[in-house]
């Protein structure tokens, strides 16, 4: 039987054609929805589907396979293709993968899932992240108290750094919701796809989804400056153009939130600089020093406290005069010491964060030492011994 190697290797034309008829969005209840429902029922965070394995759920940070036979190529086509609209199918065919949101009503509650559908080794693969239908507050997320202060700026940029699945989106959602509850401002989000759906409180909120409400990110940002926003969420800083556009918005009187893939707050500076050629670095450092308000890096850890799934260990670097001076003088290697020296201003490194989580009995000592960037420093911190830093200026 013939195959369509250009778009979906190994899948027969007749099987594929059967489901292409449903590309317009499909019926309300799709066959794959039973797996999304299982994810919600078990309070998992992610659904993984791969040919040759049974569906796998991530629950409290651990991957758990479902008790059924492995998925086949034909089954993956049957389950996954109806999720995509015509636009996302075109992206999938052209780029080998597509990101989109899937909505589902479960027991009178509306749930959203961030879906990535992709080709791998000639087969379809799927990873879906559950987006909670409620936005927790800082206390519920066990975030440090300084997070509230970061919401009070009138302009500038606040970046959330971390790997995929570190809870960046949830943290930003809680920050925007805090602003919504306390200020009369216009909040504009530009996302691909939209994840949290906000309910207006004191603020006016507009949420635009790239590919649905606006053709692309560049056009969305061009429109944004004419839409009188006070606060903007511009999603992930993936490339030079996105970062420069967001920085320009921060320079012109807006408070801008965004996310970036970086492991620590200090290393985020290098991650940003890597997006640009060397001759632009001096000007970029100046822009960062005077417009960035804070970089927050976080990782999710399994909690040892009953009733608590995962908690974030959080590193906070606010841009006080010391931090700005080090960045302007290209002394990035001294930023970790500066964070420790400025703990009385609300900054904290991962060591201090881990100590606080252990003290609150939110994580075990074993978990803390497994992820500690410097186990010796953590050991001293847990004993109440502060680690002195050398001169940083």
N, C-alpha and C positions, 0 to 999 in steps of 0.2 A: 504494500500500500504506500502511496506517495506521502512524503513528509514536507513540512514547511520549514526548511532549515534557516531561512532568512529571519524568521521571527520567533519560532518556537521549536527548536530542534527536537526530533524524536516524538512529536505529537502529530497524529494523523490529521489530514485535512478535514475529514468528515467529523471527527470529534471536535476540532477547533471551530468549524463552521457552525456546528450546532449551538455553540454558546456565544458566538459573535452576534447573534440576533438579539442578545440581551444587553448589548453594550450601552444602550441608552440609559442605564442606571439600574435596570433589573427590578424585580418585584420587591415588595416591602420586606418579605421574609425570605432571605437567601439561605441556601443549605449550609453555608459556612457559619451562619449566625449561631449555630449551636455551640461552636467553639468559643465564640466571643462571650456567649452566655456562661459557659463553664469558667472562663477567665474571671468574670465578675463574681460568680457564685463562690469561687475559691479565693477571692480577694487577691488575685495575681496582678502582676504589673505588665507582663508581656506574653504574647503568643508567638511561637515559632512553628513554622510549617515547612518541611523539607522532604522532597522525594526520597524514599528509602528509610525514613524514620516516622514514628507516630507523631502526632502533634505534641508539642512540648510547651508547658506553661512555666513562667518564672514566678515563684511564690516566695515572698520574703527573701529575695535575692538568689534563690536556689532553683535550678532548672529541674522540672519534674515531668517526665514523659507520661502521656495519657495511656490508659490500659486498652489499647486497640492495635490493629495490625498497621504496618508501615503504609505511608501514603504512596500512591502510584502517580505516574505522569498524568494519566487520564483524569484521575481524581483531583489532582491539583488544578488542572485546567477547569474542570467542572465547578470546583469550589471558588477559585480565585478570580477568574476572568469576569464574572458578573459584578464584581466589586467596582470595576473601572467604568467610568463614563467614556464617551468617545474621545474626549480631549486627553484623558490620562492614558487611554490605550495607545494613542498616537505617540505620546511621550515614552511610554513603555517600549514600543517598537523602535523608536528612533534612538533612545538612550540606553536601552537595556534595563531600565528600572523606572519606577514612578512612585512619588509620595502623594498621599491624599488622605482625607479624613473619611471615616465610615461612621454613620450614626445608627443607633439601634435603641429601641425602647424595650426595657426589661423591667417588668413588674411596676409599671406606671412611672418609671424614671427614664429619662433620656441620657444615654451614654454615648460618648464619642471615643473613637479609637484612631490613633495616628498610624497609618499603614504604609509600609514600604514593601512594594512588590518588585521582584528583581529576577534576572536570569543568573544562574550559577551552574557551571559545568553542563550546560545544555538542558537544564531543568528550571522550572519555576520555583522560587522560594518566597516566603512571606514572613515578615516580622511586624507585629502590630503592638503598639503601646496603648494601654488603657489610660484615658484621661479622666480623672475624677470629675464627677458632675457637681462637685462642690469645691470651693476654694478655701482651704484651711488657713487659719491665722498663724502668726509667727510662733505663738506658744504651742499650737497643735503640731507644728512642724519641728519644734525643738530648735529653733533658730536663735542666735544670739540677740541680745537686746538692741544692739546697734543697728540692726536691720531697719527698725522703725525710723531712726535718725536719717538713714539714707533715702527715705521717702520724702523728706522735708525740703530737699533742694528745689530751687526754682528753675535752675538750668544746669547743663552739664551732662556727663555720661556716666552711667553705672553699668558695669559689665559683670555678668555671671559666668564664671569659667568652670569647666569640668568636662569629663568624658561623656559619651552618650549614656543615658540612664542614670545620671548623677543627681537628678532632681532639679536641674536649673530652671526648667519651665514652670514647675510648681512653685519654686521660690519667687520667681518674677510675678507669677499670678497672685501670690499672697501680697506682694509689695504693691501692685497696681490696685488690688482690692482695698488695701489700707488707705491709699490715696483716695479712692472712690468713697470710702466711708468718712473721710475727714475733710476733704476739700471740694470746693465747687470749681472744678477744672474740666477742660475738654481732654479726654484720653483717646488717642488714636492708635490702634494696633494694625500692623501690616505683617501678616503671617502666611506661611505656606507649609501646611494648612493651618487654619484657625484651630486652636486647641481648647482653652478654657472659654466658655461663654459667660461674660460678665452681666450681672444685673445692676442697672443703674441705681445708685444711692444718692449721694450728693453730686457726683460728677456726671457729665454728659460723655457717653462712650460710643465710639464708632469702631467697628472691627471690619477690616477688609482682608479678604482671602485672595492671594495671588492666584490667577488662573480662573477664578470664579467671579470676583467682583472687579478685578482689574487685570489687564493682560500680563504685566510683569512687574517686577520690583521697581525698576527704574521709573516707570510711569507712575506707580503708586507714590513714590517719594516726590516726584515732580508735582503731583496733585496735593501732597500732604502740606507743603508750605503755603498753599492757598486755602487750607481748611482750618486755620486758626487753632492748631493743637497746643496745649500746654505741656502735655506728657505724651511721649511716643514710645511704642515698642516696635522695634524694627527687626525682630527675630534674630537669626544667626548671622554672625559676621564671618561669612565664608570666603570673601574675596576683597580685593582692593577697592573696588567700586562701592560695594556695600558699606565698608568701613568709612570711606571718605564722605559718602553721602550722610551717614549717621553723625559723623563728627561735625560736619558743616551745620547740621540741625542743632547740635549741642552748642556750637559757637554762636548761633543766631538766636539764643534765648529759649531753647526748649530743653526739657529734661528728657533724656533719651535712655532707654533701657535696651540691652541686647545680650546675646549669649555668644560664647566663643569656646572652641575646643582647646583647652590648655589644662595642665595638671595642677599648677599652683598659681597664686596671684602674682608673685614676681616674674615667673616664666611667661606670663601673658604678655608682658612688654615685648619680649623677644618674638613671641608668636605674631604679634601685630607688625613689628618691624619686618619680619620675614615676608610679609605680603608686598613689600615695596622695595624698589631698587635702593642701593646704598646711598646714592646722592640725595635721596629724599629723607633720609633718617634724621638729620639735624632739625629740619622743619617739623617733622612728625613728632619728634621728642618734645619740642616746644608746645605743639598743639596738645599732646597728651598731658604734659605737666600742668597746663593752665585750663584744660577743659574736662579732663577725667576727674570724677569725684571719688570713685571707689571701684576696686576690683574685688569680687568675692568669689573664691574657689571652693568647691564642695565635692564631697564623696559620700555615697550612701553606705551605711554599715548595718548589719543585722543587730537588732536590739536584744538585750537579755531581759528586758522588762516585760512582764506579762501584759498582753493586750497592745503592745507597741511593735509594729512590723520592722521598719527600718528607720534609722535616724541619720541626719547629715553631720559629718565632721566638717567644720567650716573655717576657712582661712579668710581673714578680712584685712585688706590694705586700703586705707583711706589716704587721700592725697593731701597730706599736711605739708608744711614747708620743707621738712626733712626729706620726705619721699620725692617731692618735686625737684629738689636740688640734686638728689642722686640720679634721677632720670635725665635731667638736663646735662649733668656731667658724665653721663654714660657709665655710671658706677652701679650697674644693675646687680652685680654680685653682692652688693652690700644691702640690698633691699630686705632679705630675710632678717638680718640683724636689726634693721630699722623697725620692722614690724614688732619684734620682741621688745625693743627699747620703748616703743610707743603703746604698750599694752594699756597704760592708764588712760589713753584716748579712745579706747574701744577696739583697737586693732588686736588681732590674735593670729598666731600661726597654727598649723595643724596639731602641734604638740600640746599647746594650751587648750585647744578645742577637745582633743582626746582626753586630757586630764579632767576637764569639766564633765564630759559625758560619763567617765568612770565614776567620778564623785557623785553624780546624780543617779548612778546605778542604771543608766540607760544602755550601756554596753559593758561587756566583761573586760577584765584586764587582758585576757588572751587576745580578744579581738583588737583591742587598742594596740598591743605590741605587734600584731601581725601587719598592721597598716602604718605604723609609726614611721615617719621619714628618718627619725633618729631615735632608736630605742633607748640609748643611754640618756638622752635629754628627757625622754618621757619618764624613765625610771626616777630621775632626780626630781622632776616636777611632781610626781605622785608622792614623793617624800617631803614635798614642801620646800625644796631647794631651788631657788631661781638660778637660771643659767646666765651668767654675765656675758655681755657681748663686747668685742673690741671696739675701739673708736670707729665710727662710721662716716665721719666727715673729714 
